[in-house]
Amino acid sequence: MSRRSSSKRWYKTQISDPFVKRREQAGLRSRAAFKLLELIERDHLCRAGTLVLDLGATPGGWSQVVSPLVGANGLVIAVDLLPMDSLPGVIFIQGDALEGATSRQIEAVLNGRQVDLVLSDMSPNLTGIKTVDEARSLMLAAHALQISENFLRRGGTMVMKLFQHADTEVFIRDVRQRFLKIARRKPGASRAQSREFYLVAGGFQL
């Protein structure tokens, strides 16, 4: 398929997507916000006072959703390699959370505390090469899991985007060794043709 045909198909999808229209009406930064809102309602992910670490946060759609929910007694730390415009109640750190300098910034903000909830809506830049894209998506998921091990409290929850392919089940078995309960979710705002789903892992044990 040509690049022009692909662009036309993307544009047609965008203008007919009800969640794009709702995002604009609600003033949200990302249509992915609706995915998280559904997960929050279904799995009771956060409340007033929750400490949240949002990985791959830019442009801030998920942080924008959770910040009002956790309130003044909670905390949202957003981390991304790319810059992000500021949001009320959100502390943004630009960098890789696996790197020492960024990790130390997160630790300084937490001041001895651990987070209750780790969020990851990270996706790789797609190359169109199936094996490369699958490997990159799992690498990001593995990074999110490792970061959770660094900052998540015992009993805490991790939510991450995954894409269904041959090696996904192997990764999920690894996650099961660290969490008491695992659930797969396909929010209504996820496009039906997409292989994406969300893993909600609760009861962190390490």
N, C-alpha and C positions, 0 to 999 in steps of 0.2 A: 504494500500500500504506500502511495506517495505521501510526502510530508504534508502537501496541501490537502489531500483527502483526509488525512489523520486530523489536521487542524480543524477542518470543517466539521468532522464528526464530534470532536471535543466541544466546539462552539455550540453545536446543536444540542448536545447533552447538557451543557451548562445552562442554556436559556430555558430548557424544559424541566430543569431540576427544581422541584419545589423547595428543597432545603437551601439552595442558593438564594432563592427569593426570600425565604424566611430569615436567612442570615442577614441579608441586606436590610430587611424590615426591623430586625432586632438590634442592628448595629454590632453584630458579632464579627470577630476577626476571621473566623474560619467556619465552614459548614461542618467541620469535624466536631465543633462544640456540641452539636446535637447528638452525636454518637456518645460523647461522654455524659451528657445529661441523662440519656437513657440508661447508661451503665450505673450512674450514681443512684438513680431511682430504683433500679432493679436490685442492685447489690449493696445499697446503703454504704457507699464508699467513704463519705465524709460528712462532717457536721461541724458545728461551732467548736473551735479549739484544735482542729486537726492540723497536723504538720505535714505539708505536701512537698515533694520534690518532683518537678515536671521536667522531664528530659526531652530534648529535641523540641523545645517549647515554641520557637519562632513559627508563626507570627504572633502567638500568644492566645490562640483560641481556647485552649484548655485551661490555662491560668486565669483567663478572663472569667471562665465559668466557676472555677472552684474558689477564687478569692472571696467573693461575697458570702459564700457558704461557710467558710471557715471563720470568717469574722476577725475582729480585732485580737482575739485571743489565740487565733490560729496563725499559720505562716505558710506562704507559698514561695518556694525558691524555684525560679525558672532558669534552666541552663540550655544553652545552644551555642554551636560554633558560629552561627550567624547573629548579627545584631537584632534586637527587638525593641520596639517602641515601648516606653514605660506604661505600666498599668498600676492603678491604685491598689495598694496592699500586696504588691508582688515585688520581690527582690530578684533582679535579673543578674545572672553571672554569665559572661560570654567566655566559652571555652569548652574543653572536653572534660567531662566529670571524672574520667579515668586518669587524667594527667594530674601530677602532683600539685601544681599551682592552683588549678581549678578546684581540686578536692580540698585543698587547705582553705580556700575561700568559702566553700560550703560548710566546712567544719567550724569556721569562725562565726558564720551566721547562726549555726545551730547552737554553738556555745555549750557543747557537752550533751546536747539532746540528740535523739534519733527521730527520724520521721515516721509517721503512721502510714503514709501512702506514697508509693512511687508510681508515677505515670510515665508512659512512653508511647508516643504516637509516631515514633521515628520510622522513616522509610528511606531506602537508598535512592540515589539518583539512578534511574533506570537506563540501562544500555541497550535493551532489546535482545540481549543475549541471555537466554533462559538460565543457563547454569551459573553465569556471573551474577545475575540479579538475585537468584535464590541464595547464593552464597553470601552476598552482601546483606540481604535481609536478615539472615540468621546471625551474621556477625553483629549487627546492631542489636538484635535480641539478646545475644550473649553478653554484650556490653551492658545492656540495661539490667540483666540479671546480676552481673558482677557489681554494678553500682548499688543495686538493692542490698546486696550482701554487706556493702560498706556502710550504708546509711539507714537501713530499715530496722526498726525495733522488732524485737521478738513478738510474734503475734500480728505483725503488720501485714499490709496488703500491697500487691504489685499488680498493675494493669499495663499490658503491653500489646501493641499491634503485632500480629504475625500474618504470614501468607502461607496458605496450604500448599505444600509440595512434599516430595519424597522424604526429606530429612526433618520436616517439622515435627513429626511424632517422636523422633529421637530426642530432639531438644525438649519437648514437653515432658518426656520421662525424666530428664535431668531436673526440670523445674519441680516435678512431683517429689523429688528427694528433699526439697527445701521448704515446701509448703504443705500444710495439712489438707487443703482443699483447692481444687482446680475447676474452673468452669469456662466453657467456650461461649462467646457471645458474638452474634452478628446483628449489630444495631440496625434499626430501620433506615438510618441515614447512610449505611454502607451500600454501595451500588451492588445490585444483584449479581452482575457479571464479574465483580471483583473477587479475587481469592482471599482477600483480607478477612480476618476475624480478630477478635480481641480475647486475650487470655486473662482472666481474673483469678489471681492466685492469692489465697488468704491463709492466715495462720503461719507466718514466717517462723522457721524453726532454727535458724543458725545465728 
